[in-house]
Amino acid sequence: MKIQKKVNLMQKGWNNWAQTSDNSFAAVGRPLNDYEITNLIEDIRNKLTLNHEDILLDVGCGSGIFISGLNKFVKKAIGVDFSDQMILLAKENTQNIEFCVSQSDSLPFADNSFNKIYVIVFSIILKILIMQKEP
């Protein structure tokens, strides 16, 4: 299967998931104050040494769950995702964060627009979180 077909299948899957969720956190099956989510946000904050002068980019932001938790620690936060439905969900459920639909290999920003960037392979994290919820 060609790469673009795989990308299109993934996009369709994330779009479907977003459309069946009523908020950003339901989209990942966890509330923002969930212990594991809170720890992951704190871990990202510490590893990136975020401060109020930073301009942060979340590549593959999905429903915005992580960037919404990090936003209060930075000057500006922007999330991008290839799923237009996830971006709609993120926009509906967060404040003071810019979001846009984009492929990660063709981001619509000038060079040096950000001083902190992170990417989370969320499908792996999601599987871990789901496994932790199972008996």
TIMI-2910 file (N, C-alpha, C, CB; in pm, 1 decimal, decimal comma, always signed):
<rs>
+----------+----------+----------+----------+----------+----------+----------+----------+----------+----------+----------+----------+------+
!      n_x !      n_y !      n_z !     ca_x !     ca_y !     ca_z !      c_x !      c_y !      c_z !     cb_x !     cb_y !     cb_z ! resn !
+----------+----------+----------+----------+----------+----------+----------+----------+----------+----------+----------+----------+------+
!    +85,5 !   -118,2 !     +0,0 !     +0,0 !     +0,0 !     +0,0 !    +89,7 !   +124,1 !     +0,0 !    -97,1 !     +0,1 !   +123,7 !  Met !
!    +57,1 !   +216,2 !    -84,5 !   +136,6 !   +338,9 !    -92,9 !   +118,7 !   +422,8 !    +33,5 !    +96,9 !   +420,9 !   -217,7 !  Lys !
!   +220,0 !   +504,8 !    +62,1 !   +220,2 !   +585,2 !   +184,6 !    +98,8 !   +676,1 !   +191,8 !   +347,5 !   +668,3 !   +193,2 !  Ile !
!    +64,4 !   +742,8 !    +83,3 !    -49,2 !   +835,4 !    +86,8 !   -179,7 !   +763,0 !   +119,2 !    -62,1 !   +908,3 !    -47,0 !  Gln !
!   -195,8 !   +641,2 !    +70,7 !   -316,1 !   +563,9 !   +104,2 !   -321,2 !   +534,0 !   +253,8 !   -320,1 !   +432,3 !    +23,6 !  Lys !
!   -204,5 !   +501,3 !   +311,6 !   -197,7 !   +475,3 !   +455,9 !   -230,6 !   +601,8 !   +534,8 !    -57,7 !   +422,9 !   +495,2 !  Lys !
!   -176,3 !   +714,3 !   +490,3 !   -205,0 !   +841,7 !   +556,4 !   -354,1 !   +871,4 !   +548,5 !   -123,5 !   +956,6 !   +492,6 !  Val !
!   -413,2 !   +850,6 !   +432,0 !   -557,2 !   +875,0 !   +415,6 !   -641,0 !   +785,5 !   +506,4 !   -598,1 !   +853,1 !   +270,1 !  Asn !
!   -599,8 !   +660,1 !   +522,3 !   -671,1 !   +568,8 !   +612,7 !   -660,3 !   +615,1 !   +757,5 !   -616,0 !   +426,1 !   +599,1 !  Leu !
!   -540,4 !   +657,9 !   +797,8 !   -522,4 !   +708,2 !   +934,0 !   -606,3 !   +834,6 !   +955,5 !   -372,9 !   +737,3 !   +961,8 !  Met !
!   -605,4 !   +922,6 !   +857,8 !   -684,2 !  +1045,9 !   +867,0 !   -832,1 !  +1013,2 !   +885,3 !   -664,0 !  +1133,2 !   +741,0 !  Gln !
!   -879,9 !   +921,3 !   +806,5 !  -1020,9 !   +881,5 !   +814,3 !  -1052,4 !   +824,5 !   +952,8 !  -1054,4 !   +777,4 !   +704,2 !  Lys !
!   -963,1 !   +742,0 !  +1005,0 !   -984,4 !   +683,7 !  +1137,1 !   -990,8 !   +789,0 !  +1247,0 !   -874,8 !   +584,9 !  +1168,1 !  Gly !
!   -897,4 !   +884,1 !  +1244,9 !   -897,4 !   +990,4 !  +1346,6 !  -1018,5 !  +1081,6 !  +1328,7 !   -766,9 !  +1073,2 !  +1339,0 !  Trp !
!  -1056,7 !  +1109,4 !  +1205,3 !  -1176,4 !  +1191,4 !  +1182,2 !  -1300,7 !  +1122,6 !  +1237,8 !  -1194,6 !  +1219,8 !  +1031,6 !  Asn !
!  -1312,5 !   +992,8 !  +1213,7 !  -1427,6 !   +918,5 !  +1266,9 !  -1429,0 !   +920,0 !  +1419,1 !  -1425,8 !   +773,9 !  +1216,6 !  Asn !
!  -1313,5 !   +901,6 !  +1478,9 !  -1304,7 !   +900,9 !  +1623,9 !  -1345,8 !  +1036,4 !  +1680,4 !  -1162,6 !   +864,9 !  +1669,0 !  Trp !
!  -1298,6 !  +1143,1 !  +1617,8 !  -1333,3 !  +1277,9 !  +1664,0 !  -1483,0 !  +1302,4 !  +1655,6 !  -1259,0 !  +1383,3 !  +1582,2 !  Ala !
!  -1545,4 !  +1251,7 !  +1552,1 !  -1688,3 !  +1276,1 !  +1533,1 !  -1774,7 !  +1198,3 !  +1631,9 !  -1728,2 !  +1240,2 !  +1392,0 !  Gln !
!  -1720,7 !  +1098,6 !  +1695,8 !  -1797,8 !  +1022,4 !  +1793,8 !  -1771,4 !  +1068,8 !  +1936,4 !  -1766,0 !   +874,8 !  +1781,5 !  Thr !
!  -1690,4 !  +1173,3 !  +1951,8 !  -1656,2 !  +1224,3 !  +2084,1 !  -1716,0 !  +1362,1 !  +2104,6 !  -1504,1 !  +1229,0 !  +2102,9 !  Ser !
!  -1758,8 !  +1391,3 !  +2226,8 !  -1822,7 !  +1520,6 !  +2252,9 !  -1726,5 !  +1625,5 !  +2306,5 !  -1935,5 !  +1502,7 !  +2350,3 !  Asp !
!  -1605,3 !  +1588,5 !  +2338,7 !  -1506,2 !  +1687,2 !  +2380,7 !  -1365,8 !  +1632,9 !  +2361,0 !  -1527,9 !  +1726,9 !  +2527,3 !  Asn !
!  -1267,8 !  +1719,1 !  +2376,4 !  -1128,4 !  +1681,7 !  +2349,6 !  -1083,6 !  +1562,5 !  +2431,2 !  -1037,0 !  +1798,2 !  +2377,4 !  Ser !
!  -1128,1 !  +1553,8 !  +2553,2 !  -1076,1 !  +1452,2 !  +2642,2 !  -1150,0 !  +1320,4 !  +2624,9 !  -1085,1 !  +1498,9 !  +2785,7 !  Phe !
!  -1277,0 !  +1327,2 !  +2588,9 !  -1348,4 !  +1204,0 !  +2555,8 !  -1287,6 !  +1141,8 !  +2430,5 !  -1499,7 !  +1231,6 !  +2535,1 !  Ala !
!  -1231,4 !  +1225,5 !  +2343,6 !  -1170,9 !  +1175,0 !  +2220,5 !  -1053,3 !  +1083,0 !  +2249,2 !  -1125,7 !  +1290,6 !  +2132,9 !  Ala !
!   -990,4 !  +1099,8 !  +2362,6 !   -880,9 !  +1010,2 !  +2399,0 !   -920,3 !   +919,9 !  +2515,4 !   -755,7 !  +1090,8 !  +2435,0 !  Val !
!  -1042,8 !   +927,7 !  +2556,6 !  -1092,8 !   +838,0 !  +2659,3 !  -1049,6 !   +871,3 !  +2800,2 !  -1050,8 !   +702,1 !  +2628,6 !  Gly !
!   -994,3 !   +989,1 !  +2820,9 !   -945,9 !  +1026,6 !  +2953,0 !   -978,2 !  +1173,2 !  +2982,3 !   -794,4 !  +1001,6 !  +2963,8 !  Arg !
!  -1005,5 !  +1207,9 !  +3107,9 !  -1022,9 !  +1349,5 !  +3144,1 !   -887,6 !  +1416,6 !  +3160,7 !  -1105,4 !  +1363,4 !  +3274,1 !  Pro !
!   -883,6 !  +1549,4 !  +3144,9 !   -757,7 !  +1623,0 !  +3157,1 !   -695,6 !  +1604,4 !  +3294,9 !   -780,2 !  +1771,5 !  +3129,8 !  Leu !
!   -777,2 !  +1592,5 !  +3399,1 !   -721,6 !  +1577,5 !  +3533,3 !   -685,8 !  +1432,7 !  +3565,9 !   -819,8 !  +1629,8 !  +3635,6 !  Asn !
!   -694,3 !  +1345,5 !  +3468,3 !   -654,8 !  +1206,8 !  +3484,8 !   -507,2 !  +1201,2 !  +3525,8 !   -679,5 !  +1126,2 !  +3353,8 !  Asp !
!   -475,5 !  +1115,5 !  +3617,7 !   -340,1 !  +1106,5 !  +3673,5 !   -234,5 !  +1085,8 !  +3564,6 !   -332,8 !   +992,4 !  +3774,9 !  Tyr !
!   -256,6 !   +991,3 !  +3473,3 !   -157,2 !   +963,0 !  +3370,2 !   -140,4 !  +1080,1 !  +3274,5 !   -195,9 !   +838,2 !  +3292,9 !  Glu !
!   -250,8 !  +1143,3 !  +3235,8 !   -243,4 !  +1258,8 !  +3145,6 !   -168,9 !  +1372,8 !  +3214,4 !   -385,8 !  +1305,1 !  +3102,5 !  Ile !
!   -202,9 !  +1399,8 !  +3339,1 !   -136,3 !  +1505,7 !  +3415,6 !    +14,1 !  +1479,2 !  +3424,3 !   -197,0 !  +1516,5 !  +3557,3 !  Thr !
!    +51,8 !  +1355,4 !  +3449,9 !   +193,6 !  +1320,5 !  +3458,4 !   +264,4 !  +1337,1 !  +3324,9 !   +209,6 !  +1177,8 !  +3507,3 !  Asn !
!   +197,5 !  +1298,5 !  +3215,8 !   +258,2 !  +1315,6 !  +3084,1 !   +278,1 !  +1463,1 !  +3051,5 !   +171,9 !  +1249,3 !  +2976,8 !  Leu !
!   +180,5 !  +1545,1 !  +3084,3 !   +191,5 !  +1689,5 !  +3060,4 !   +307,1 !  +1747,1 !  +3141,3 !    +59,1 !  +1761,7 !  +3096,7 !  Ile !
!   +316,0 !  +1709,3 !  +3266,5 !   +424,8 !  +1758,2 !  +3351,7 !   +560,6 !  +1709,7 !  +3301,2 !   +403,5 !  +1712,7 !  +3496,8 !  Glu !
!   +564,3 !  +1587,2 !  +3252,9 !   +688,5 !  +1532,6 !  +3198,4 !   +732,8 !  +1610,0 !  +3073,7 !   +670,8 !  +1383,7 !  +3164,8 !  Asp !
!   +638,7 !  +1640,7 !  +2985,5 !   +670,0 !  +1719,6 !  +2865,8 !   +719,6 !  +1857,5 !  +2907,2 !   +545,6 !  +1732,0 !  +2773,0 !  Ile !
!   +649,0 !  +1918,9 !  +3000,5 !   +687,9 !  +2052,6 !  +3048,7 !   +831,6 !  +2052,9 !  +3100,7 !   +591,8 !  +2099,8 !  +3160,0 !  Arg !
!   +863,8 !  +1955,2 !  +3181,8 !   +997,2 !  +1948,0 !  +3240,5 !  +1105,1 !  +1916,7 !  +3137,0 !   +999,5 !  +1843,5 !  +3349,6 !  Asn !
!  +1076,5 !  +1822,8 !  +3048,1 !  +1176,6 !  +1786,2 !  +2947,1 !  +1203,9 !  +1900,9 !  +2850,4 !  +1130,5 !  +1663,0 !  +2869,2 !  Lys !
!  +1101,4 !  +1979,6 !  +2818,8 !  +1119,6 !  +2093,2 !  +2728,7 !  +1162,3 !  +2219,9 !  +2802,9 !   +991,3 !  +2119,6 !  +2652,3 !  Leu !
!  +1165,9 !  +2213,8 !  +2935,2 !  +1195,1 !  +2330,2 !  +3020,5 !  +1116,6 !  +2453,1 !  +2973,8 !  +1346,9 !  +2360,9 !  +3020,2 !  Thr !
!   +985,4 !  +2437,0 !  +2970,1 !   +896,9 !  +2543,3 !  +2921,2 !   +896,2 !  +2663,2 !  +3014,8 !   +754,8 !  +2490,4 !  +2904,2 !  Leu !
!   +886,0 !  +2782,4 !  +2954,1 !   +870,3 !  +2905,2 !  +3031,4 !   +781,1 !  +3001,8 !  +2954,4 !  +1008,1 !  +2969,9 !  +3061,8 !  Asn !
!   +748,9 !  +3112,5 !  +3015,0 !   +650,8 !  +3206,2 !  +2958,6 !   +702,6 !  +3286,6 !  +2840,0 !   +605,4 !  +3300,8 !  +3065,0 !  His !
!   +823,7 !  +3261,3 !  +2796,1 !   +876,2 !  +3324,5 !  +2674,8 !   +870,0 !  +3229,8 !  +2554,7 !  +1020,7 !  +3370,4 !  +2697,6 !  Glu !
!   +835,4 !  +3104,8 !  +2579,1 !   +838,1 !  +3003,2 !  +2473,6 !   +718,8 !  +3012,6 !  +2378,9 !   +842,2 !  +2865,6 !  +2535,2 !  Asp !
!   +746,6 !  +2979,7 !  +2254,1 !   +642,1 !  +2962,4 !  +2153,3 !   +647,3 !  +2814,0 !  +2117,7 !   +663,5 !  +3057,5 !  +2024,3 !  Ile !
!   +540,6 !  +2743,5 !  +2152,3 !   +536,8 !  +2597,6 !  +2150,0 !   +451,5 !  +2546,1 !  +2035,1 !   +483,7 !  +2544,0 !  +2282,3 !  Leu !
!   +504,3 !  +2446,8 !  +1964,1 !   +430,1 !  +2379,8 !  +1857,7 !   +410,7 !  +2233,6 !  +1894,8 !   +503,8 !  +2392,6 !  +1721,6 !  Leu !
!   +286,6 !  +2188,2 !  +1886,3 !   +250,7 !  +2048,4 !  +1908,2 !   +216,4 !  +1989,3 !  +1771,8 !   +130,2 !  +2034,0 !  +2009,8 !  Asp !
!   +303,2 !  +1903,3 !  +1720,2 !   +281,5 !  +1839,8 !  +1590,6 !   +206,6 !  +1709,5 !  +1614,2 !   +416,7 !  +1814,6 !  +1515,4 !  Val !
!    +89,4 !  +1697,3 !  +1551,7 !     +4,5 !  +1581,5 !  +1575,6 !    -76,2 !  +1599,7 !  +1702,7 !    +88,1 !  +1454,2 !  +1583,9 !  Gly !
!   -129,7 !  +1719,9 !  +1721,1 !   -195,4 !  +1758,0 !  +1847,1 !   -327,7 !  +1687,8 !  +1872,3 !   -218,3 !  +1905,1 !  +1848,8 !  Cys !
!   -387,1 !  +1628,1 !  +1767,9 !   -514,7 !  +1559,7 !  +1786,8 !   -619,1 !  +1651,8 !  +1846,3 !   -497,0 !  +1438,2 !  +1875,4 !  Gly !
!   -681,1 !  +1607,9 !  +1953,1 !   -789,4 !  +1684,7 !  +2016,0 !   -739,4 !  +1796,6 !  +2106,1 !   -877,3 !  +1592,7 !  +2096,0 !  Ser !
!   -608,2 !  +1812,7 !  +2115,8 !   -552,2 !  +1923,6 !  +2192,9 !   -531,5 !  +1896,3 !  +2340,4 !   -639,1 !  +2040,1 !  +2179,2 !  Gly !
!   -540,6 !  +1771,8 !  +2381,8 !   -535,2 !  +1741,8 !  +2524,6 !   -401,3 !  +1780,5 !  +2587,8 !   -561,2 !  +1594,4 !  +2547,0 !  Ile !
!   -291,3 !  +1758,1 !  +2518,0 !   -161,4 !  +1790,2 !  +2577,6 !   -130,3 !  +1938,8 !  +2567,2 !    -50,8 !  +1709,5 !  +2510,3 !  Phe !
!   -154,9 !  +1997,8 !  +2452,0 !   -125,6 !  +2140,7 !  +2435,2 !   -213,7 !  +2225,4 !  +2527,0 !   -146,0 !  +2183,2 !  +2288,3 !  Ile !
!   -334,0 !  +2179,2 !  +2554,8 !   -420,0 !  +2255,4 !  +2646,6 !   -363,9 !  +2254,0 !  +2788,0 !   -562,7 !  +2198,5 !  +2646,5 !  Ser !
!   -298,1 !  +2146,9 !  +2826,2 !   -236,1 !  +2140,3 !  +2958,1 !   -105,1 !  +2216,5 !  +2966,6 !   -212,9 !  +1997,7 !  +2995,7 !  Gly !
!    -40,0 !  +2236,1 !  +2852,5 !    +89,1 !  +2306,8 !  +2849,5 !    +75,2 !  +2455,2 !  +2821,3 !   +178,9 !  +2245,3 !  +2745,8 !  Leu !
!    -36,7 !  +2495,6 !  +2769,2 !    -58,2 !  +2633,5 !  +2724,8 !    -30,2 !  +2737,0 !  +2833,9 !   -199,9 !  +2649,5 !  +2676,1 !  Asn !
!    -64,4 !  +2707,5 !  +2957,4 !    -47,4 !  +2805,2 !  +3065,3 !    +98,6 !  +2831,2 !  +3100,7 !   -120,4 !  +2758,4 !  +3188,0 !  Lys !
!   +188,7 !  +2749,5 !  +3049,1 !   +330,5 !  +2764,6 !  +3081,3 !   +409,5 !  +2837,8 !  +2972,9 !   +391,5 !  +2629,2 !  +3104,6 !  Phe !
!   +344,2 !  +2872,8 !  +2861,5 !   +415,2 !  +2932,7 !  +2747,8 !   +350,7 !  +3063,2 !  +2703,8 !   +419,4 !  +2835,2 !  +2630,5 !  Val !
!   +424,7 !  +3139,3 !  +2626,0 !   +375,0 !  +3264,9 !  +2570,8 !   +267,4 !  +3238,5 !  +2465,5 !   +490,6 !  +3346,4 !  +2510,0 !  Lys !
!   +291,9 !  +3139,8 !  +2379,7 !   +199,3 !  +3107,8 !  +2270,5 !   +207,5 !  +2959,2 !  +2240,5 !   +231,3 !  +3191,3 !  +2143,0 !  Lys !
!    +91,0 !  +2899,8 !  +2213,7 !    +84,7 !  +2757,5 !  +2181,7 !     +7,3 !  +2737,9 !  +2051,5 !    +18,6 !  +2677,6 !  +2297,4 !  Ala !
!    +60,8 !  +2651,9 !  +1967,1 !     -3,5 !  +2620,9 !  +1839,6 !     -2,0 !  +2470,1 !  +1821,6 !    +68,0 !  +2692,7 !  +1720,3 !  Ile !
!   -115,5 !  +2416,3 !  +1779,5 !   -126,1 !  +2274,2 !  +1752,3 !   -160,8 !  +2249,7 !  +1607,0 !   -229,8 !  +2210,1 !  +1842,6 !  Gly !
!    -98,4 !  +2149,1 !  +1547,4 !   -130,2 !  +2108,6 !  +1411,0 !   -159,8 !  +1959,9 !  +1408,7 !    -14,7 !  +2142,8 !  +1314,2 !  Val !
!   -251,4 !  +1922,7 !  +1322,2 !   -285,7 !  +1782,2 !  +1305,1 !   -338,9 !  +1762,9 !  +1164,2 !   -389,9 !  +1735,6 !  +1411,3 !  Asp !
!   -325,9 !  +1641,7 !  +1111,8 !   -376,5 !  +1616,7 !   +977,2 !   -525,1 !  +1583,3 !   +976,0 !   -298,8 !  +1504,4 !   +913,1 !  Phe !
!   -584,6 !  +1564,4 !  +1092,4 !   -727,6 !  +1534,8 !  +1102,3 !   -807,0 !  +1663,3 !  +1124,0 !   -754,9 !  +1435,1 !  +1216,8 !  Ser !
!   -882,4 !  +1702,3 !  +1023,2 !   -961,5 !  +1824,9 !  +1035,8 !  -1067,2 !  +1813,3 !  +1145,0 !  -1028,2 !  +1858,4 !   +903,2 !  Asp !
!  -1117,9 !  +1693,9 !  +1167,3 !  -1219,5 !  +1675,4 !  +1271,7 !  -1158,8 !  +1685,6 !  +1411,7 !  -1288,7 !  +1539,5 !  +1254,9 !  Gln !
!  -1037,1 !  +1636,2 !  +1429,1 !   -969,3 !  +1652,2 !  +1558,4 !   -940,7 !  +1799,6 !  +1584,2 !   -837,7 !  +1570,3 !  +1562,2 !  Met !
!   -901,7 !  +1872,0 !  +1480,9 !   -875,0 !  +2015,4 !  +1496,6 !  -1003,6 !  +2088,8 !  +1533,9 !   -814,7 !  +2074,8 !  +1366,5 !  Ile !
!  -1115,2 !  +2053,3 !  +1472,2 !  -1243,8 !  +2114,6 !  +1510,4 !  -1274,3 !  +2087,8 !  +1657,1 !  -1358,8 !  +2060,7 !  +1421,7 !  Leu !
!  -1252,5 !  +1966,0 !  +1700,1 !  -1276,0 !  +1928,5 !  +1839,6 !  -1184,6 !  +2007,9 !  +1932,3 !  -1253,9 !  +1777,3 !  +1859,6 !  Leu !
!  -1059,1 !  +2020,2 !  +1894,8 !   -963,5 !  +2096,4 !  +1976,5 !  -1006,2 !  +2242,5 !  +1988,0 !   -821,8 !  +2087,4 !  +1916,3 !  Ala !
!  -1047,8 !  +2301,9 !  +1877,1 !  -1089,8 !  +2442,5 !  +1877,8 !  -1213,5 !  +2463,7 !  +1964,3 !  -1117,6 !  +2490,2 !  +1735,5 !  Lys !
!  -1304,5 !  +2366,9 !  +1963,4 !  -1427,9 !  +2378,7 !  +2041,3 !  -1403,2 !  +2369,7 !  +2191,2 !  -1525,7 !  +2271,2 !  +1999,6 !  Glu !
!  -1296,7 !  +2303,2 !  +2231,1 !  -1278,7 !  +2269,6 !  +2371,9 !  -1156,2 !  +2329,9 !  +2438,5 !  -1272,1 !  +2124,4 !  +2385,5 !  Asn !
!  -1089,9 !  +2422,3 !  +2371,2 !   -973,8 !  +2487,5 !  +2430,8 !   -982,3 !  +2637,3 !  +2406,1 !   -841,8 !  +2429,8 !  +2373,4 !  Thr !
!   -903,2 !  +2710,7 !  +2480,4 !   -899,1 !  +2855,9 !  +2464,7 !   -754,7 !  +2902,2 !  +2451,7 !   -968,0 !  +2926,1 !  +2584,0 !  Gln !
!   -737,2 !  +3012,9 !  +2380,1 !   -606,3 !  +3078,1 !  +2368,1 !   -499,1 !  +2990,0 !  +2305,0 !   -559,9 !  +3122,0 !  +2503,3 !  Asn !
!   -541,2 !  +2899,3 !  +2218,0 !   -448,0 !  +2814,8 !  +2144,5 !   -487,6 !  +2821,4 !  +1997,7 !   -448,7 !  +2666,6 !  +2198,1 !  Ile !
!   -389,4 !  +2837,4 !  +1911,1 !   -414,8 !  +2834,4 !  +1767,6 !   -403,0 !  +2690,9 !  +1718,3 !   -316,4 !  +2927,5 !  +1691,3 !  Glu !
!   -491,2 !  +2652,5 !  +1627,2 !   -486,0 !  +2519,3 !  +1568,7 !   -497,3 !  +2530,4 !  +1417,5 !   -598,1 !  +2429,3 !  +1625,6 !  Phe !
!   -431,7 !  +2439,7 !  +1347,7 !   -448,5 !  +2434,0 !  +1202,4 !   -431,3 !  +2290,7 !  +1153,5 !   -347,6 !  +2527,5 !  +1131,7 !  Cys !
!   -493,1 !  +2263,8 !  +1040,5 !   -483,8 !  +2133,1 !   +976,0 !   -362,7 !  +2135,7 !   +883,5 !   -615,4 !  +2097,8 !   +897,1 !  Val !
!   -274,4 !  +2038,1 !   +901,7 !   -154,9 !  +2031,2 !   +817,9 !    -90,0 !  +1894,8 !   +831,5 !    -55,0 !  +2142,1 !   +855,4 !  Ser !
!    -24,8 !  +1851,9 !   +726,0 !    +61,0 !  +1733,8 !   +732,1 !   +190,4 !  +1775,1 !   +801,3 !    +88,9 !  +1674,4 !   +588,4 !  Gln !
!   +250,4 !  +1685,6 !   +873,5 !   +372,9 !  +1719,7 !   +946,4 !   +492,2 !  +1744,0 !   +854,9 !   +406,4 !  +1609,8 !  +1043,5 !  Ser !
!   +485,7 !  +1696,4 !   +732,3 !   +597,9 !  +1717,6 !   +641,0 !   +584,4 !  +1844,7 !   +557,7 !   +611,8 !  +1599,3 !   +549,5 !  Asp !
!   +477,6 !  +1922,1 !   +581,8 !   +460,0 !  +2048,0 !   +507,1 !   +391,7 !  +2151,4 !   +596,3 !   +376,4 !  +2024,7 !   +376,9 !  Ser !
!   +453,5 !  +2181,4 !   +707,3 !   +395,9 !  +2275,1 !   +803,9 !   +391,0 !  +2417,2 !   +746,4 !   +477,3 !  +2273,7 !   +935,0 !  Leu !
!   +282,0 !  +2488,8 !   +772,8 !   +263,1 !  +2622,0 !   +713,0 !   +323,4 !  +2736,6 !   +794,3 !   +116,8 !  +2647,7 !   +694,5 !  Pro !
!   +445,7 !  +2718,4 !   +842,5 !   +508,8 !  +2819,7 !   +926,3 !   +646,5 !  +2854,8 !   +870,8 !   +520,2 !  +2770,7 !  +1072,2 !  Phe !
!   +685,7 !  +2977,7 !   +891,5 !   +819,7 !  +3020,4 !   +851,5 !   +923,6 !  +2953,3 !   +940,9 !   +833,1 !  +3174,9 !   +858,8 !  Ala !
!  +1043,5 !  +2940,3 !   +889,4 !  +1153,3 !  +2886,8 !   +970,6 !  +1168,6 !  +2969,9 !  +1097,5 !  +1286,2 !  +2885,5 !   +890,2 !  Asp !
!  +1206,2 !  +2904,3 !  +1204,1 !  +1232,4 !  +2968,7 !  +1333,7 !  +1109,9 !  +3036,1 !  +1394,6 !  +1341,6 !  +3070,6 !  +1318,1 !  Asn !
!   +991,1 !  +2987,5 !  +1362,6 !   +868,6 !  +3041,6 !  +1422,2 !   +848,8 !  +2994,3 !  +1565,4 !   +748,2 !  +3002,6 !  +1338,7 !  Ser !
!   +914,9 !  +2884,4 !  +1602,3 !   +897,2 !  +2823,4 !  +1733,7 !  +1032,4 !  +2798,6 !  +1797,9 !   +817,9 !  +2692,1 !  +1723,0 !  Phe !
!  +1035,7 !  +2808,3 !  +1928,5 !  +1158,9 !  +2769,9 !  +1996,1 !  +1144,5 !  +2636,9 !  +2070,1 !  +1200,8 !  +2878,8 !  +2093,2 !  Asn !
!  +1021,4 !  +2585,9 !  +2078,3 !   +998,8 !  +2453,8 !  +2137,5 !   +895,8 !  +2379,8 !  +2051,4 !   +949,9 !  +2465,6 !  +2287,3 !  Lys !
!   +929,9 !  +2256,6 !  +2015,9 !   +841,9 !  +2173,1 !  +1932,8 !   +840,9 !  +2033,6 !  +1993,3 !   +889,3 !  +2169,6 !  +1781,8 !  Ile !
!   +722,9 !  +1971,9 !  +1995,6 !   +719,3 !  +1832,8 !  +2039,0 !   +620,0 !  +1754,0 !  +1955,1 !   +683,1 !  +1823,3 !  +2187,8 !  Tyr !
!   +645,1 !  +1624,8 !  +1947,6 !   +561,7 !  +1530,5 !  +1874,4 !   +538,7 !  +1412,5 !  +1967,8 !   +628,5 !  +1485,5 !  +1737,6 !  Val !
!   +415,6 !  +1375,1 !  +1983,5 !   +383,6 !  +1256,8 !  +2063,1 !   +324,9 !  +1152,8 !  +1970,0 !   +284,7 !  +1290,3 !  +2179,8 !  Ile !
!   +378,4 !  +1034,0 !  +1975,7 !   +320,7 !   +924,5 !  +1898,6 !   +203,1 !   +874,2 !  +1980,8 !   +426,6 !   +808,9 !  +1868,5 !  Val !
!    +89,9 !   +942,2 !  +1962,6 !    -21,3 !   +923,3 !  +2053,7 !    -84,3 !   +785,5 !  +2045,7 !   -124,5 !  +1025,7 !  +2027,4 !  Phe !
!    -78,5 !   +723,0 !  +1930,3 !   -140,4 !   +591,0 !  +1922,1 !    -74,0 !   +493,3 !  +2019,0 !   -132,2 !   +537,1 !  +1778,6 !  Ser !
!    +55,1 !   +507,5 !  +2041,9 !   +124,3 !   +421,4 !  +2137,8 !    +82,0 !   +456,1 !  +2280,5 !   +277,4 !   +435,0 !  +2122,3 !  Ile !
!    +78,4 !   +584,1 !  +2312,4 !    +36,5 !   +627,3 !  +2445,6 !   -107,3 !   +584,5 !  +2471,7 !    +50,7 !   +780,3 !  +2460,5 !  Ile !
!   -193,6 !   +601,2 !  +2372,8 !   -333,8 !   +563,7 !  +2387,8 !   -347,5 !   +415,2 !  +2419,1 !   -412,2 !   +598,2 !  +2261,2 !  Leu !
!   -272,7 !   +331,4 !  +2349,5 !   -278,6 !   +188,0 !  +2376,7 !   -235,7 !   +157,4 !  +2520,1 !   -190,2 !   +111,3 !  +2277,6 !  Lys !
!   -132,8 !   +225,1 !  +2566,8 !    -86,6 !   +204,9 !  +2704,1 !   -194,3 !   +247,3 !  +2803,7 !    +43,4 !   +283,6 !  +2729,6 !  Ile !
!   -255,4 !   +364,1 !  +2779,7 !   -359,6 !   +412,8 !  +2870,7 !   -481,4 !   +322,0 !  +2871,3 !   -401,2 !   +553,9 !  +2832,4 !  Leu !
!   -519,1 !   +272,2 !  +2754,9 !   -634,1 !   +180,9 !  +2747,3 !   -601,5 !    +50,4 !  +2820,6 !   -672,2 !   +151,9 !  +2598,6 !  Ile !
!   -482,3 !     -0,7 !  +2802,7 !   -444,4 !   -123,2 !  +2871,7 !   -445,9 !   -104,1 !  +3022,5 !   -306,7 !   -169,1 !  +2826,3 !  Met !
!   -409,1 !    +14,7 !  +3070,3 !   -409,1 !    +40,7 !  +3213,0 !   -551,1 !    +45,9 !  +3268,6 !   -336,5 !   +170,7 !  +3242,5 !  Gln !
!   -648,5 !    +83,0 !  +3184,3 !   -787,3 !    +89,5 !  +3229,8 !   -853,7 !    -46,7 !  +3233,3 !   -866,6 !   +181,7 !  +3141,2 !  Lys !
!   -802,8 !   -141,7 !  +3155,7 !   -863,3 !   -274,4 !  +3149,1 !   -831,7 !   -353,5 !  +3275,1 !   -814,3 !   -350,2 !  +3025,0 !  Glu !
!   -927,4 !   -438,3 !  +3317,8 !   -903,6 !   -520,3 !  +3438,3 !   -799,1 !   -627,8 !  +3415,3 !  -1033,1 !   -585,4 !  +3484,2 !  Pro !
+----------+----------+----------+----------+----------+----------+----------+----------+----------+----------+----------+----------+------+
</rs>
